[in-house]
Amino acid sequence: MKRVDKPWGYELWWAVTDRYVGKILFVRAGQALSLQYHERKAESMYCLSGRARLTLGETTRLMAPGEAVDIPPGLVHRLEALEDVTVVEVSTPELDDVVRLEDRYGRQGTSAP
């Protein structure tokens, strides 16, 4: 297992294979991931605890414990923690496939994790 510290919290990478990646994301209250999309990477998220505002394309919705969402390649998305939130994320293995459109922490553009 690998911990990756982020400006919004951290990720625990609990499975990294050539076919899929499993992570646990912890996002501190008031913090947000980049407004982003992926060219090849597909993700699925499941909320374990806390509440977040989830942007998917042109829509925004609340994500609460027990809710899940699939994010196909090309869909612009962002998770904003309304309170401390823990999310399980499973994705295809393209870890460097992130196109950031907007970021509170100055990480614009295409980048690696």
C-alpha positions as MATLAB code, in Angstrom:
seq = 'MKRVDKPWGYELWWAVTDRYVGKILFVRAGQALSLQYHERKAESMYCLSGRARLTLGETTRLMAPGEAVDIPPGLVHRLEALEDVTVVEVSTPELDDVVRLEDRYGRQGTSAP';
ca = [
       0.000    0.000    0.000;
       1.198    3.508   -0.837;
       0.108    6.853    0.648;
       0.183    9.858   -1.687;
      -0.236   13.206    0.068;
      -2.273   15.809   -1.814;
      -3.024   19.468   -1.012;
      -6.659   18.465   -0.354;
      -5.903   15.371    1.779;
      -4.391   12.077    0.667;
      -4.832    8.913   -1.390;
      -4.118    5.349   -0.237;
      -3.252    3.212   -3.244;
      -4.272   -0.287   -2.133;
      -4.197   -2.020   -5.537;
      -2.137   -1.116   -8.599;
      -2.149   -3.626  -11.447;
      -1.851   -3.491  -15.212;
      -5.671   -3.837  -15.429;
      -7.056   -1.710  -12.563;
      -6.165    0.616   -9.668;
      -7.880    0.829   -6.271;
      -7.546    3.924   -4.074;
      -9.081    5.359   -0.941;
      -9.372    9.153   -1.139;
      -9.613   11.251    2.016;
     -10.625   14.852    1.287;
     -10.636   17.389    4.121;
     -13.738   19.525    4.675;
     -13.718   22.605    2.426;
     -11.113   21.143    0.052;
     -11.611   20.011   -3.558;
     -10.010   17.910   -6.252;
      -9.216   19.588   -9.575;
     -11.927   20.224  -12.132;
     -10.605   17.575  -14.507;
     -11.201   14.910  -17.089;
      -9.334   11.879  -18.377;
      -8.722   10.990  -22.008;
      -8.522    7.191  -21.453;
      -9.027    6.530  -17.752;
     -12.451    5.384  -16.467;
     -13.281    5.677  -12.747;
     -15.927    4.480  -10.325;
     -16.337    6.120   -6.907;
     -18.158    4.912   -3.786;
     -18.647    7.235   -0.798;
     -17.800    5.567    2.536;
     -18.286    8.563    4.842;
     -18.915   12.282    4.787;
     -20.695   14.408    2.207;
     -19.378   16.024   -0.944;
     -20.555   18.115   -3.869;
     -19.871   16.196   -7.066;
     -19.679   17.961  -10.423;
     -20.308   15.710  -13.444;
     -20.302   17.644  -16.702;
     -22.894   20.399  -16.442;
     -24.626   18.947  -13.362;
     -23.836   19.090   -9.664;
     -25.170   16.699   -7.046;
     -24.639   15.703   -3.444;
     -22.657   12.532   -2.755;
     -23.308   10.847    0.599;
     -22.370    7.507    2.204;
     -23.550    4.517    0.193;
     -23.721    6.392   -3.117;
     -21.663    5.451   -6.154;
     -20.908    7.026   -9.515;
     -19.201    5.952  -12.743;
     -17.029    8.504  -14.552;
     -16.269    7.595  -18.175;
     -13.307    9.060  -20.089;
     -13.950   12.622  -21.267;
     -16.458   13.549  -18.532;
     -15.418   16.717  -16.666;
     -15.697   16.140  -12.921;
     -14.747   17.457   -9.467;
     -15.316   16.329   -5.875;
     -15.638   19.078   -3.216;
     -15.795   17.984    0.428;
     -18.609   19.608    2.410;
     -17.248   17.755    5.451;
     -14.377   15.289    5.768;
     -15.138   12.668    3.132;
     -13.726    9.208    2.392;
     -14.261    7.722   -1.075;
     -13.216    4.406   -2.587;
     -12.088    4.855   -6.184;
     -11.483    2.055   -8.675;
     -10.168    2.946  -12.113;
      -8.410    1.735  -15.177;
      -4.612    1.942  -14.699;
      -3.774    5.182  -16.572;
      -2.512    7.061  -13.483;
      -0.888    9.857  -15.514;
      -4.052   10.608  -17.522;
      -5.246   13.808  -15.795;
      -6.216   16.993  -17.639;
      -6.774   19.718  -15.046;
      -9.046   22.558  -16.166;
      -9.124   24.376  -12.826;
      -7.273   23.790   -9.564;
      -7.223   25.643   -6.231;
      -3.619   24.615   -5.655;
      -1.981   25.832   -8.903;
      -1.765   22.443  -10.642;
      -3.287   23.398  -14.023;
      -2.737   21.422  -17.224;
      -1.895   17.845  -18.021;
       0.141   16.084  -15.383;
       1.162   12.936  -13.599;
      -0.186   12.070  -10.148;
];
